[in-house]
């Protein structure tokens, strides 16, 4: 059973508007969460992370929100730009987890239309 | 070359062939990883190496054999694969295996097993 779920395989947004990508997790031991971004024919690149001691982390146009009680996190991109079109992966880890083991979701493909 | 490179980028092989995937990192990292991404599935960690020693093997079949001759190079030797092993194989590296260490990914090798 998947421990990290991204239930929307795709999302289409108009340039300049907000993109909201969602991620749910089932393992209450997860305490560190990351978002990766992947362009076609390239490997995933780290975007932003959040520790469970926080409920929000912001980096420029990207903000990640964590709702521990709901086991839910979201990535907000505002304003969205065509260059943000990519697949976004949510990942999680736990302190007691095995070394280097990130648990990934299946990804959400974001399309930002000009 | 910078970052993490992988060769070949595409590979087609028969079930009786033996082939190897190569990964090289130019970041001075001490940890390297193999991931598998099958169609419509999340990235799955296969192996973790720290300072050339294997520290994790996530129940991967023995037809996949990793080798890490030094901290800059990682190989995945393939033999007698099955069609269901067709997937994108991604290599990553990080400074250490601690979960706060950002993992840098290569572009992947698209493997097709006939």
Backbone of each chain as ProteinMPNN parsed JSONL, in Angstrom:
{"seq_chain_A": "XXXXXXXXXXXXXXXXXXXXXXXXXXXXXXXXXXXXXXXXXXXXXXXXXXXXXXXXXXXXXXXXXXXXXXXXXXXXXXXXXXXXXXXXXXXXXXXXXXXXXXXXXXXXXXXXXX", "coords_chain_A": {"N_chain_A": [[0.839, -1.189, 0.0], [0.485, 2.232, -0.798], [2.421, 4.669, 0.807], [2.778, 7.331, 0.436], [0.802, 9.551, -1.217], [-0.204, 10.975, -4.236], [-2.873, 12.174, -5.467], [-3.805, 13.443, -7.713], [-3.112, 13.03, -10.981], [-2.55, 14.921, -12.878], [-2.465, 18.493, -13.522], [-3.761, 21.539, -14.644], [-3.032, 24.899, -15.177], [-3.54, 28.421, -15.486], [-1.154, 30.777, -16.648], [0.286, 32.962, -14.253], [-1.608, 32.509, -12.348], [-2.422, 30.734, -9.256], [-0.853, 27.647, -8.485], [-1.712, 24.628, -6.996], [-0.501, 21.883, -5.522], [-1.143, 18.696, -4.26], [-0.565, 16.373, -1.554], [-0.8, 13.387, 0.217], [-0.197, 11.437, 3.143], [0.339, 8.31, 4.838], [1.813, 7.22, 6.883], [2.424, 7.854, 10.13], [4.869, 8.241, 11.246], [6.456, 9.656, 9.561], [8.412, 12.53, 9.289], [9.687, 14.422, 7.847], [9.564, 16.169, 4.886], [9.609, 16.463, 1.344], [9.686, 18.198, -1.774], [10.132, 17.434, -5.141], [11.056, 18.318, -8.456], [10.552, 17.509, -11.844], [11.73, 17.665, -15.08], [11.08, 16.604, -18.483], [13.244, 14.026, -19.684], [15.184, 14.636, -17.852], [16.699, 14.252, -14.571], [14.981, 14.157, -11.358], [14.855, 17.227, -9.487], [15.648, 18.789, -6.433], [13.301, 20.797, -4.713], [11.927, 22.082, -2.49], [11.646, 21.781, 1.08], [10.174, 20.546, 4.162], [10.093, 20.38, 7.661], [8.547, 18.445, 10.251], [8.201, 19.986, 12.472], [7.41, 22.383, 11.701], [4.766, 24.278, 10.098], [4.727, 25.537, 7.758], [6.718, 26.476, 4.976], [8.602, 28.686, 3.107], [9.854, 29.672, -0.067], [10.691, 31.927, -2.119], [8.629, 31.919, -4.913], [7.509, 29.571, -4.149], [5.74, 27.699, -1.771], [5.41, 25.495, 0.897], [2.961, 23.771, 2.667], [2.135, 22.166, 5.697], [-0.033, 19.906, 7.164], [-0.29, 18.267, 9.873], [-2.161, 16.848, 11.385], [-4.032, 16.103, 9.541], [-2.473, 14.647, 7.93], [-1.378, 15.685, 5.564], [0.093, 17.478, 2.901], [0.855, 20.394, 0.977], [1.879, 22.01, -2.009], [2.34, 25.249, -3.0], [2.425, 27.34, -5.758], [3.094, 30.492, -6.717], [3.265, 33.535, -8.487], [2.208, 31.269, -11.065], [4.314, 30.052, -13.674], [5.059, 29.469, -17.162], [7.453, 27.989, -17.325], [7.327, 26.462, -15.089], [6.056, 24.189, -15.707], [6.065, 20.814, -15.341], [6.768, 17.584, -13.839], [5.823, 17.017, -10.557], [7.052, 15.697, -7.603], [6.205, 14.416, -4.484], [7.827, 13.616, -1.443], [8.774, 11.653, 1.413], [10.245, 11.117, 4.653], [11.331, 9.279, 7.576], [12.584, 9.563, 10.918], [13.42, 7.174, 11.99], [13.718, 5.661, 9.798], [15.242, 3.699, 7.121], [18.603, 4.197, 5.877], [18.954, 7.022, 3.844], [16.484, 6.625, 2.707], [13.931, 7.711, 0.914], [10.478, 8.034, 0.588], [8.495, 8.093, -2.147], [5.796, 9.806, -3.861], [3.588, 9.21, -6.705], [3.662, 11.331, -8.399], [2.651, 14.487, -9.853], [1.637, 15.922, -12.814], [2.203, 19.08, -13.846], [0.851, 21.59, -15.84], [1.392, 24.7, -17.111], [-0.287, 27.157, -18.648], [0.28, 29.616, -21.147]], "CA_chain_A": [[0.0, 0.0, 0.0], [1.294, 3.437, -0.916], [2.5, 5.498, 2.008], [2.717, 8.734, -0.005], [-0.153, 9.543, -2.33], [-0.524, 12.187, -4.976], [-4.066, 11.652, -6.106], [-4.064, 14.094, -8.999], [-2.004, 12.759, -11.908], [-2.222, 16.095, -13.68], [-3.079, 19.76, -13.133], [-3.527, 22.575, -15.64], [-3.244, 26.21, -14.568], [-3.211, 29.557, -16.34], [0.002, 31.586, -16.222], [-0.022, 34.055, -13.338], [-2.502, 32.056, -11.283], [-1.796, 29.869, -8.266], [-0.898, 26.19, -8.649], [-1.71, 23.933, -5.71], [-0.287, 20.44, -5.68], [-1.454, 18.064, -2.986], [0.103, 15.126, -1.213], [-1.264, 12.796, 1.467], [0.649, 10.339, 3.595], [-0.354, 7.45, 5.799], [2.721, 6.825, 7.956], [2.531, 8.937, 11.108], [6.273, 8.393, 11.64], [7.118, 10.596, 8.652], [8.564, 13.843, 9.915], [10.429, 15.31, 6.961], [8.893, 16.065, 3.598], [10.314, 17.175, 0.292], [9.121, 18.245, -3.122], [11.078, 17.406, -6.243], [10.492, 18.73, -9.74], [11.229, 16.763, -12.903], [11.465, 17.971, -16.488], [11.318, 15.438, -19.35], [14.625, 13.665, -20.026], [16.109, 15.046, -16.793], [16.393, 13.675, -13.281], [14.291, 15.056, -10.423], [15.682, 18.175, -8.745], [15.06, 19.204, -5.166], [12.639, 22.096, -4.795], [11.695, 22.669, -1.175], [11.353, 20.756, 2.083], [9.597, 21.018, 5.415], [10.176, 19.48, 8.805], [7.248, 18.364, 10.928], [8.083, 20.969, 13.555], [6.862, 23.593, 11.089], [3.588, 24.043, 9.263], [4.861, 26.297, 6.513], [8.062, 26.871, 4.579], [8.457, 29.493, 1.901], [11.08, 29.966, -0.798], [10.316, 32.652, -3.337], [7.261, 31.659, -5.361], [7.106, 28.243, -3.692], [5.437, 27.555, -0.351], [4.863, 24.193, 1.257], [2.157, 23.769, 3.885], [2.008, 20.835, 6.282], [-1.114, 19.72, 8.131], [0.058, 16.958, 10.444], [-3.343, 16.13, 11.861], [-4.686, 15.548, 8.353], [-1.44, 13.929, 7.169], [-1.525, 16.288, 4.241], [0.898, 18.651, 2.589], [0.567, 20.969, -0.333], [2.869, 22.924, -2.587], [1.715, 26.365, -3.688], [3.314, 28.091, -6.652], [2.363, 31.704, -7.116], [2.421, 33.199, -9.628], [2.7, 30.169, -11.894], [4.953, 30.463, -14.927], [5.148, 28.325, -18.091], [8.631, 27.195, -16.998], [7.025, 25.574, -13.96], [5.458, 22.967, -16.249], [6.951, 19.701, -15.004], [6.157, 16.631, -12.913], [6.21, 17.318, -9.186], [6.999, 14.53, -6.724], [6.239, 14.58, -3.046], [8.587, 12.531, -0.824], [8.759, 11.718, 2.869], [11.161, 10.223, 5.366], [11.147, 9.246, 9.025], [13.857, 9.517, 11.648], [13.827, 5.785, 12.185], [13.736, 4.968, 8.512], [16.552, 3.233, 6.668], [19.455, 5.274, 5.397], [18.711, 7.601, 2.525], [15.256, 6.117, 2.112], [12.825, 8.62, 0.698], [9.297, 7.389, 0.021], [7.964, 9.039, -3.124], [4.504, 9.655, -4.502], [3.668, 8.927, -8.137], [3.893, 12.562, -9.134], [1.569, 15.248, -10.499], [2.145, 16.682, -13.958], [1.666, 20.442, -13.886], [0.963, 22.319, -17.11], [1.053, 26.112, -16.945], [-0.572, 27.639, -19.999], [0.498, 31.067, -21.301]], "C_chain_A": [[0.877, 1.243, 0.0], [1.26, 4.253, 0.347], [2.429, 6.983, 1.673], [1.857, 8.767, -1.275], [-0.313, 10.928, -2.936], [-1.686, 11.799, -5.878], [-4.427, 12.312, -7.431], [-2.896, 13.823, -9.936], [-1.605, 14.001, -12.706], [-3.008, 17.307, -13.188], [-2.745, 20.786, -14.202], [-3.918, 23.922, -15.054], [-2.868, 27.3, -15.569], [-2.01, 30.314, -15.767], [-0.451, 32.745, -15.332], [-0.939, 33.652, -12.192], [-1.743, 31.169, -10.303], [-1.938, 28.399, -8.67], [-0.836, 25.579, -7.26], [-1.608, 22.441, -5.965], [-0.408, 19.789, -4.312], [-0.775, 16.712, -2.811], [-0.442, 14.65, 0.135], [-0.331, 11.657, 1.858], [-0.078, 9.553, 4.684], [0.507, 7.123, 7.018], [2.933, 7.991, 8.921], [3.962, 9.144, 11.6], [7.034, 9.335, 10.708], [7.225, 11.955, 9.327], [9.396, 14.803, 9.063], [9.919, 15.07, 5.554], [9.598, 16.944, 2.574], [9.452, 17.209, -0.963], [10.273, 18.271, -4.121], [10.323, 17.753, -7.518], [11.269, 18.005, -10.832], [10.762, 17.234, -14.271], [11.707, 16.71, -17.305], [12.797, 15.268, -19.658], [15.648, 14.2, -19.017], [15.745, 14.313, -15.512], [15.632, 14.661, -12.407], [15.286, 16.001, -9.757], [14.916, 18.634, -7.507], [14.487, 20.617, -5.292], [12.543, 22.763, -3.423], [11.373, 21.547, -0.201], [10.702, 21.387, 3.296], [9.737, 19.943, 6.475], [8.842, 19.514, 9.538], [7.108, 19.337, 12.1], [7.532, 22.291, 13.023], [5.56, 23.26, 10.387], [3.653, 24.805, 7.939], [6.329, 26.574, 6.244], [7.96, 27.543, 3.219], [9.811, 29.738, 1.258], [10.682, 30.626, -2.11], [8.862, 32.398, -3.693], [6.687, 30.346, -4.824], [6.896, 28.234, -2.178], [4.889, 26.162, -0.118], [4.158, 24.331, 2.596], [2.021, 22.332, 4.375], [0.89, 20.835, 7.31], [-0.948, 18.321, 8.711], [-1.173, 16.179, 10.863], [-4.075, 15.467, 10.7], [-3.74, 14.685, 7.535], [-1.471, 14.393, 5.708], [-0.524, 17.426, 4.081], [0.575, 19.137, 1.186], [1.69, 21.912, -0.721], [2.103, 23.992, -3.359], [2.77, 27.075, -4.527], [2.534, 29.323, -7.095], [3.345, 32.846, -7.351], [3.044, 32.065, -10.455], [3.26, 30.704, -13.205], [5.046, 29.248, -15.854], [6.35, 27.419, -17.801], [8.436, 26.287, -15.797], [6.4, 24.269, -14.432], [6.447, 21.819, -16.108], [6.135, 18.688, -14.201], [6.71, 16.915, -11.52], [5.995, 16.073, -8.318], [7.062, 14.994, -5.27], [7.022, 13.397, -2.48], [8.607, 12.737, 0.681], [9.797, 10.782, 3.453], [10.858, 10.294, 6.855], [12.495, 9.084, 9.694], [14.346, 8.089, 11.798], [13.909, 4.991, 10.902], [15.139, 4.552, 8.106], [17.29, 4.359, 5.956], [19.085, 5.72, 3.988], [17.373, 7.234, 1.926], [14.169, 7.173, 2.09], [11.69, 7.822, 0.076], [8.608, 8.42, -0.866], [6.513, 8.747, -3.471], [4.704, 9.431, -5.995], [3.896, 10.172, -8.98], [2.616, 13.169, -9.688], [2.186, 16.069, -11.617], [1.44, 18.024, -14.014], [1.905, 21.049, -15.261], [0.512, 23.751, -16.856], [0.912, 26.712, -18.333], [-0.408, 29.153, -20.081], [-0.823, 31.808, -21.531]], "O_chain_A": [[1.884, 1.306, 0.706], [0.191, 4.506, 0.902], [2.064, 7.799, 2.52], [2.154, 8.099, -2.265], [-0.528, 11.916, -2.233], [-1.498, 11.174, -6.921], [-5.257, 11.8, -8.181], [-1.798, 14.334, -9.713], [-0.464, 14.118, -13.155], [-4.048, 17.184, -12.541], [-1.594, 20.9, -14.623], [-5.007, 24.072, -14.499], [-1.979, 27.11, -16.4], [-1.877, 30.464, -14.553], [-1.441, 33.418, -15.621], [-1.039, 34.357, -11.188], [-0.561, 30.888, -10.498], [-2.993, 27.965, -9.133], [-0.004, 25.968, -6.441], [-2.502, 21.824, -6.543], [0.155, 20.272, -3.329], [-0.46, 16.015, -3.775], [-0.53, 15.431, 1.082], [0.251, 10.995, 0.998], [-0.978, 10.061, 5.353], [-0.024, 6.784, 8.076], [3.55, 8.994, 8.564], [4.24, 10.119, 12.299], [8.14, 9.766, 11.034], [6.247, 12.468, 9.87], [9.763, 15.883, 9.526], [9.847, 13.934, 5.085], [10.11, 18.017, 2.893], [8.598, 16.347, -1.173], [11.243, 19.015, -3.971], [9.121, 17.513, -7.64], [12.494, 17.896, -10.762], [9.572, 17.21, -14.584], [12.457, 15.834, -16.876], [13.515, 16.246, -19.867], [16.846, 14.214, -19.3], [14.629, 13.811, -15.37], [15.632, 15.862, -12.676], [16.426, 15.621, -9.493], [13.702, 18.836, -7.541], [15.096, 21.504, -5.889], [13.026, 23.88, -3.232], [10.887, 20.489, -0.6], [10.681, 22.609, 3.44], [9.527, 18.757, 6.219], [8.1, 20.493, 9.454], [6.019, 19.492, 12.654], [7.226, 23.201, 13.793], [5.278, 22.094, 10.112], [2.745, 24.72, 7.112], [7.094, 26.87, 7.162], [7.315, 27.033, 2.302], [10.8, 29.982, 1.949], [10.374, 29.948, -3.09], [7.967, 32.631, -2.881], [5.509, 30.051, -5.026], [7.743, 28.691, -1.411], [4.01, 25.7, -0.846], [4.685, 24.929, 3.534], [1.82, 21.407, 3.589], [0.87, 21.666, 8.218], [-1.397, 17.33, 8.135], [-1.213, 14.959, 10.705], [-4.666, 14.398, 10.857], [-4.153, 14.061, 6.558], [-1.574, 13.598, 4.773], [-0.318, 18.228, 4.992], [0.09, 18.388, 0.337], [2.35, 22.52, 0.122], [1.319, 23.683, -4.257], [3.867, 27.368, -4.053], [1.489, 29.234, -7.739], [4.186, 33.106, -6.492], [4.266, 31.934, -10.522], [2.752, 31.674, -13.769], [5.105, 28.114, -15.378], [6.272, 26.208, -18.01], [9.28, 25.437, -15.513], [6.231, 23.342, -13.64], [7.534, 21.848, -16.686], [4.958, 18.909, -13.92], [7.921, 17.037, -11.335], [4.915, 15.483, -8.3], [7.867, 15.848, -4.899], [6.895, 12.282, -2.987], [8.471, 13.86, 1.166], [10.181, 9.787, 2.837], [10.22, 11.232, 7.335], [13.431, 8.537, 9.112], [15.547, 7.826, 11.74], [14.144, 3.783, 10.924], [16.119, 5.012, 8.693], [16.691, 5.333, 5.5], [18.927, 4.909, 3.075], [17.136, 7.502, 0.748], [13.564, 7.488, 3.115], [11.904, 7.033, -0.845], [8.192, 9.481, -0.4], [6.054, 7.608, -3.391], [5.829, 9.457, -6.494], [4.28, 10.075, -10.146], [1.637, 12.473, -9.956], [3.137, 16.82, -11.4], [0.227, 18.093, -14.207], [3.021, 21.024, -15.779], [-0.621, 23.985, -16.434], [1.875, 26.768, -19.099], [-0.882, 29.888, -19.214], [-0.828, 33.03, -21.681]]}, "seq_chain_B": "XXXXXXXXXXXXXXXXXXXXXXXXXXXXXXXXXXXXXXXXXXXXXXXXXXXXXXXXXXXXXXXXXXXXXXXXXXXXXXXXXXXXXXXXXXXXXXXXXXXXXXXXXXXXXXXXXX", "coords_chain_B": {"N_chain_B": [[32.137, 17.682, -17.315], [29.331, 17.968, -15.179], [27.557, 17.579, -12.044], [25.417, 14.746, -11.88], [25.886, 12.044, -13.932], [24.614, 9.67, -16.302], [24.989, 6.661, -18.098], [24.127, 4.066, -20.437], [21.724, 6.351, -21.97], [19.492, 5.25, -23.028], [18.441, 1.878, -23.29], [18.032, -1.211, -24.809], [17.356, -4.528, -24.278], [17.618, -8.108, -24.5], [16.135, -10.899, -22.759], [18.1, -12.694, -22.122], [20.436, -11.359, -22.164], [23.419, -9.698, -20.878], [24.043, -6.709, -19.323], [25.274, -3.445, -18.369], [24.586, -0.623, -16.332], [25.785, 2.663, -15.951], [26.84, 5.097, -13.602], [27.975, 8.306, -12.728], [29.242, 10.652, -10.459], [30.014, 14.071, -10.011], [30.325, 15.631, -7.822], [31.618, 15.36, -5.461], [30.431, 13.803, -3.53], [29.545, 11.386, -0.939], [27.7, 9.383, -0.84], [25.709, 7.169, -2.775], [22.992, 6.201, -4.921], [20.652, 3.827, -6.287], [17.638, 4.033, -8.033], [14.402, 2.88, -9.074], [11.953, 3.542, -11.507], [8.957, 2.522, -12.431], [6.377, 2.361, -14.936], [3.607, 4.347, -14.094], [4.073, 4.08, -11.392], [5.508, 4.909, -8.158], [8.81, 6.359, -7.581], [11.188, 3.971, -6.612], [13.406, 3.042, -4.117], [16.359, 1.231, -4.652], [19.073, 0.455, -4.047], [21.578, 1.562, -1.689], [24.635, 3.173, -1.308], [27.292, 3.956, 0.819], [30.233, 5.619, 1.136], [31.393, 3.72, -0.557], [30.445, 1.342, 0.464], [27.798, -0.985, 0.595], [24.816, -0.077, 2.03], [22.119, -0.338, 2.094], [19.696, -2.556, 0.811], [16.98, -2.901, -0.883], [15.282, -5.363, -0.89], [15.776, -6.304, -3.495], [15.709, -8.203, -6.508], [18.163, -10.751, -7.292], [19.031, -10.628, -9.889], [19.698, -8.086, -10.412], [22.62, -6.444, -9.875], [24.563, -4.449, -7.951], [27.467, -2.3, -8.086], [30.072, -0.539, -6.57], [32.822, 0.928, -7.153], [34.299, 3.13, -6.348], [33.81, 6.277, -4.648], [32.8, 7.935, -6.575], [31.696, 6.563, -8.664], [29.142, 4.371, -9.789], [27.69, 1.301, -10.537], [25.194, -0.68, -12.185], [24.686, -3.893, -12.653], [23.159, -6.0, -14.963], [21.368, -8.974, -15.515], [19.753, -11.688, -17.111], [17.145, -10.478, -17.158], [13.629, -9.632, -16.762], [10.679, -8.895, -18.724], [9.064, -7.216, -17.128], [10.891, -5.732, -15.773], [11.44, -3.567, -17.225], [11.882, -0.14, -17.196], [12.495, 3.19, -15.878], [15.668, 3.858, -14.771], [17.162, 5.436, -12.192], [19.937, 7.199, -10.979], [21.346, 8.578, -8.035], [23.037, 10.959, -5.928], [24.434, 12.015, -2.775], [25.69, 14.121, -0.133], [25.931, 12.787, 2.313], [24.313, 9.951, 3.866], [22.386, 10.747, 5.591], [19.091, 11.89, 6.25], [18.603, 14.56, 5.802], [20.274, 15.306, 3.864], [20.458, 16.568, 0.694], [19.434, 14.884, -2.202], [20.877, 14.432, -5.326], [19.926, 13.918, -8.592], [20.621, 11.871, -11.464], [19.962, 11.886, -15.075], [18.792, 9.505, -15.757], [18.387, 6.116, -17.023], [16.628, 4.751, -19.608], [15.264, 1.706, -19.697], [14.472, -1.068, -21.669], [13.204, -4.24, -21.716], [13.095, -6.992, -23.738]], "CA_chain_B": [[30.859, 17.161, -16.848], [28.951, 18.402, -13.848], [26.402, 16.89, -11.499], [25.342, 13.295, -11.929], [25.673, 11.595, -15.304], [24.28, 8.261, -16.441], [25.079, 6.093, -19.442], [23.552, 4.818, -21.553], [20.446, 7.0, -21.662], [18.467, 4.287, -23.44], [18.991, 0.53, -23.463], [17.091, -2.279, -25.122], [18.07, -5.787, -24.123], [16.845, -9.327, -24.42], [16.105, -11.496, -21.419], [19.306, -13.483, -21.846], [21.622, -10.49, -22.244], [24.023, -9.078, -19.7], [24.411, -5.325, -19.59], [25.549, -2.654, -17.162], [24.306, 0.804, -16.303], [26.863, 3.383, -15.278], [26.53, 6.399, -13.015], [29.152, 9.018, -12.237], [28.91, 11.944, -9.846], [31.149, 14.996, -10.02], [29.958, 16.565, -6.758], [32.37, 15.078, -4.245], [29.542, 13.182, -2.552], [29.971, 10.099, -0.382], [26.612, 8.411, -0.91], [25.111, 7.016, -4.101], [21.74, 5.455, -4.856], [19.913, 3.416, -7.48], [16.185, 4.034, -7.938], [13.66, 2.374, -10.235], [10.619, 4.103, -11.68], [8.147, 1.81, -13.414], [5.231, 3.139, -15.411], [2.49, 4.553, -13.174], [4.464, 3.74, -10.017], [6.447, 5.884, -7.598], [10.227, 5.986, -7.525], [11.465, 2.999, -5.554], [14.828, 2.908, -3.819], [16.858, -0.139, -4.813], [20.333, 0.271, -3.307], [22.266, 2.732, -1.167], [26.047, 2.989, -0.982], [27.928, 5.035, 1.563], [31.687, 5.399, 1.116], [31.61, 2.494, -1.332], [29.871, 0.151, 1.099], [26.352, -1.057, 0.443], [24.172, 0.051, 3.339], [20.722, -0.719, 1.963], [19.289, -3.337, -0.355], [15.546, -2.985, -0.609], [14.649, -6.586, -1.4], [15.883, -6.296, -4.957], [16.106, -9.529, -7.011], [19.603, -10.896, -7.522], [19.373, -10.349, -11.287], [20.269, -6.747, -10.359], [23.813, -6.52, -9.041], [25.242, -3.159, -7.946], [28.898, -2.258, -7.797], [30.524, 0.828, -6.31], [34.283, 0.804, -7.036], [34.795, 4.295, -5.6], [32.666, 7.124, -4.271], [32.307, 8.707, -7.719], [31.132, 5.689, -9.687], [28.195, 3.343, -9.364], [27.218, 0.496, -11.661], [24.13, -1.646, -11.951], [24.858, -4.982, -13.604], [21.862, -6.607, -15.248], [21.432, -10.259, -16.234], [18.506, -12.467, -17.167], [16.024, -9.643, -16.725], [12.292, -9.954, -17.218], [10.034, -7.707, -19.334], [8.532, -6.305, -16.101], [11.985, -4.896, -15.283], [11.499, -2.364, -18.059], [11.604, 1.007, -16.327], [13.516, 4.24, -15.849], [16.573, 3.633, -13.647], [17.764, 6.706, -11.821], [21.027, 7.219, -10.018], [21.407, 9.824, -7.271], [24.127, 11.035, -4.953], [24.282, 13.037, -1.737], [26.901, 14.272, 0.671], [25.876, 11.672, 3.226], [23.028, 9.253, 3.763], [21.411, 11.341, 6.488], [17.915, 12.254, 5.446], [18.58, 15.978, 5.471], [21.178, 15.518, 2.739], [19.741, 16.625, -0.574], [19.859, 13.92, -3.217], [20.985, 14.966, -6.679], [19.627, 12.819, -9.491], [21.008, 11.873, -12.856], [18.82, 11.927, -15.989], [18.177, 8.197, -15.857], [18.522, 5.211, -18.173], [15.344, 4.127, -19.96], [15.555, 0.311, -20.023], [13.398, -1.894, -22.215], [13.58, -5.658, -21.765], [12.218, -7.658, -24.704]], "C_chain_B": [[30.569, 17.639, -15.431], [27.791, 17.56, -13.36], [26.527, 15.39, -11.572], [25.029, 12.887, -13.369], [25.392, 10.099, -15.315], [24.437, 7.837, -17.89], [24.734, 4.607, -19.386], [22.256, 5.5, -21.14], [19.275, 6.09, -22.032], [19.143, 2.936, -23.666], [17.862, -0.436, -23.745], [17.869, -3.588, -25.02], [17.099, -6.967, -24.093], [16.977, -9.949, -23.045], [17.364, -12.286, -21.1], [20.578, -12.637, -21.861], [22.171, -10.144, -20.867], [24.457, -7.675, -20.091], [24.694, -4.629, -18.272], [25.143, -1.21, -17.372], [25.411, 1.478, -15.49], [26.375, 4.727, -14.773], [27.822, 7.017, -12.51], [28.712, 10.338, -11.636], [30.178, 12.776, -9.703], [30.98, 16.033, -8.909], [30.738, 16.352, -5.474], [31.533, 14.45, -3.145], [30.061, 11.83, -2.094], [28.91, 9.017, -0.482], [26.043, 8.367, -2.327], [23.96, 6.022, -4.016], [21.33, 4.972, -6.25], [18.419, 3.415, -7.142], [15.617, 3.415, -9.218], [12.319, 3.091, -10.293], [9.912, 3.36, -12.806], [6.974, 2.691, -13.801], [4.13, 3.161, -14.351], [2.795, 4.11, -11.742], [5.403, 4.803, -9.479], [7.899, 5.426, -7.76], [10.431, 5.036, -6.345], [12.972, 2.892, -5.353], [15.242, 1.455, -3.946], [18.073, -0.381, -3.898], [20.868, 1.617, -2.835], [23.704, 2.345, -0.863], [26.546, 4.218, -0.241], [29.414, 4.72, 1.646], [32.022, 4.016, 0.561], [31.115, 1.224, -0.659], [28.367, 0.167, 0.945], [25.714, -1.011, 1.825], [22.691, -0.303, 3.292], [20.531, -1.532, 0.698], [17.814, -3.625, -0.131], [14.893, -4.171, -1.302], [14.648, -6.639, -2.92], [16.324, -7.681, -5.431], [17.579, -9.571, -7.393], [19.994, -10.699, -8.978], [19.856, -8.896, -11.461], [21.445, -6.782, -9.391], [24.553, -5.191, -9.071], [26.729, -3.323, -7.661], [29.308, -0.81, -7.621], [32.035, 0.793, -6.092], [34.938, 1.975, -6.302], [33.616, 5.238, -5.408], [32.113, 7.936, -5.431], [31.559, 7.869, -8.738], [30.229, 4.623, -9.079], [27.712, 2.622, -10.615], [26.025, -0.341, -11.218], [24.246, -2.692, -13.044], [23.547, -5.749, -13.716], [22.058, -7.941, -15.949], [20.138, -11.027, -16.039], [17.322, -11.683, -16.624], [14.721, -10.125, -17.342], [11.676, -8.707, -17.86], [9.505, -6.726, -18.292], [9.622, -5.453, -15.452], [12.181, -3.658, -16.147], [11.054, -1.169, -17.232], [12.662, 2.079, -16.566], [14.365, 4.006, -14.596], [17.339, 4.924, -13.397], [18.848, 6.501, -10.783], [20.972, 8.563, -9.285], [22.628, 9.796, -6.369], [23.806, 12.117, -3.938], [25.548, 13.056, -0.903], [27.026, 13.126, 1.67], [24.534, 11.002, 3.088], [21.998, 9.786, 4.755], [20.28, 11.957, 5.702], [17.819, 13.741, 5.138], [19.532, 16.307, 4.331], [20.399, 15.476, 1.435], [20.317, 15.609, -1.549], [19.801, 14.579, -4.587], [20.843, 13.8, -7.649], [20.281, 13.004, -10.858], [19.773, 11.84, -13.741], [18.15, 10.582, -16.187], [18.562, 7.424, -17.103], [17.163, 4.568, -18.401], [15.648, 2.724, -20.462], [14.306, -0.382, -20.542], [13.91, -3.322, -22.333], [12.581, -6.385, -22.67], [12.078, -9.138, -24.381]], "O_chain_B": [[31.467, 17.703, -14.591], [27.116, 16.903, -14.152], [27.601, 14.828, -11.357], [24.037, 13.328, -13.949], [25.867, 9.357, -14.455], [24.06, 8.572, -18.804], [25.02, 3.951, -18.385], [21.745, 5.237, -20.05], [18.206, 6.154, -21.425], [20.266, 2.863, -24.165], [16.866, -0.481, -23.022], [18.933, -3.726, -25.623], [15.934, -6.836, -23.716], [17.841, -9.559, -22.259], [17.665, -12.523, -19.93], [21.668, -13.144, -21.601], [21.495, -10.276, -19.847], [25.162, -7.489, -21.083], [24.393, -5.151, -17.199], [25.331, -0.645, -18.449], [25.897, 0.944, -14.493], [25.592, 5.408, -15.436], [28.664, 6.329, -11.932], [27.908, 11.061, -12.225], [31.243, 12.282, -9.335], [31.434, 17.171, -9.037], [30.545, 17.082, -4.501], [31.874, 14.547, -1.966], [30.895, 11.208, -2.752], [29.199, 7.847, -0.233], [25.914, 9.397, -2.989], [23.944, 5.13, -3.169], [21.621, 5.619, -7.256], [17.994, 2.879, -6.119], [16.246, 3.423, -10.276], [11.632, 3.236, -9.282], [10.225, 3.545, -13.982], [6.623, 3.636, -13.096], [3.772, 2.128, -13.786], [1.884, 3.803, -10.975], [6.031, 5.525, -10.254], [8.171, 4.258, -8.038], [9.927, 5.258, -5.244], [13.72, 2.678, -6.307], [14.58, 0.558, -3.425], [18.081, -1.307, -3.086], [20.657, 2.653, -3.465], [23.962, 1.316, -0.238], [26.266, 5.356, -0.617], [29.806, 3.675, 2.167], [32.815, 3.264, 1.127], [31.347, 0.13, -1.172], [27.726, 1.2, 1.138], [26.041, -1.823, 2.691], [22.075, -0.541, 4.331], [21.119, -1.243, -0.345], [17.44, -4.466, 0.686], [14.056, -4.003, -2.19], [13.642, -6.977, -3.544], [17.216, -8.279, -4.83], [18.165, -8.556, -7.768], [21.185, -10.612, -9.279], [20.358, -8.526, -12.523], [21.277, -7.114, -8.217], [25.118, -4.829, -10.103], [27.181, -4.316, -7.09], [28.939, 0.05, -8.421], [32.486, 0.642, -4.956], [36.006, 1.824, -5.707], [32.539, 5.007, -5.956], [31.064, 8.565, -5.294], [30.857, 8.413, -9.591], [30.508, 4.062, -8.019], [27.371, 3.248, -11.618], [25.87, -0.664, -10.04], [23.949, -2.428, -14.209], [22.915, -6.096, -12.718], [22.846, -8.027, -16.892], [19.525, -11.017, -14.972], [16.593, -12.152, -15.75], [14.703, -10.905, -18.295], [12.103, -7.589, -17.573], [9.495, -5.52, -18.54], [9.319, -4.552, -14.669], [13.001, -2.798, -15.827], [9.976, -1.184, -16.636], [13.593, 1.896, -17.349], [13.835, 3.961, -13.486], [18.056, 5.429, -14.261], [18.692, 5.731, -9.835], [20.586, 9.573, -9.873], [23.18, 8.733, -6.083], [23.011, 13.019, -4.202], [26.366, 12.137, -0.956], [28.107, 12.565, 1.847], [23.701, 11.427, 2.288], [20.855, 9.327, 4.762], [20.488, 12.487, 4.61], [17.023, 14.139, 4.288], [19.595, 17.45, 3.881], [19.76, 14.475, 1.111], [21.533, 15.492, -1.7], [18.805, 15.202, -4.954], [21.561, 12.806, -7.538], [20.466, 14.122, -11.339], [18.653, 11.775, -13.235], [17.047, 10.518, -16.73], [19.002, 7.994, -18.102], [16.611, 3.923, -17.51], [16.228, 2.564, -21.536], [13.233, -0.3, -19.945], [14.929, -3.575, -22.976], [11.379, -6.393, -22.405], [11.376, -9.861, -25.088]]}, "name": "protein", "num_of_chains": 2, "seq": "XXXXXXXXXXXXXXXXXXXXXXXXXXXXXXXXXXXXXXXXXXXXXXXXXXXXXXXXXXXXXXXXXXXXXXXXXXXXXXXXXXXXXXXXXXXXXXXXXXXXXXXXXXXXXXXXXXXXXXXXXXXXXXXXXXXXXXXXXXXXXXXXXXXXXXXXXXXXXXXXXXXXXXXXXXXXXXXXXXXXXXXXXXXXXXXXXXXXXXXXXXXXXXXXXXXXXXXXXXXXXXXXXXXX"}
